């Protein structure tokens, strides 16, 4: 499991760097300041959870169901939360409707919370 977690974390981290640079240099010229802030928040939370996955990959115990759940919660949460913020901040630019995006962001946030609670419970149960 830790190899998969490291691969996922490194990919999410690399994408966060690329998206951060794109936001700072490319989007800055074509979206307003509020949309740029939304984009930056997506990058920020993507980084947080890439680091959380790296931490999870270094856990020195036998893999547990709670650790697997944390992996999936963090990974899917990143796609939902950060991905929806990326879409939300570029809707005008892409010419898409934001109607479907509204509920996706809080679902991603809930998955983040569930991931952190899974890490907590895994630590409580570890020997």
Buried (B, 14 or more C-beta within 10 A) or exposed (E): BBEEBBEBBBEBBEBBBEBBEBBEEEBEEEBEEEBBEBBBBBBBBBBBBBBBBBEBBEBEEEEBEBBBBBBBBBBBBBBBBBBBBBBBBBBEEEEEEEEEBEEBBEBBBBBBEBBBBBBEBBEEEEE
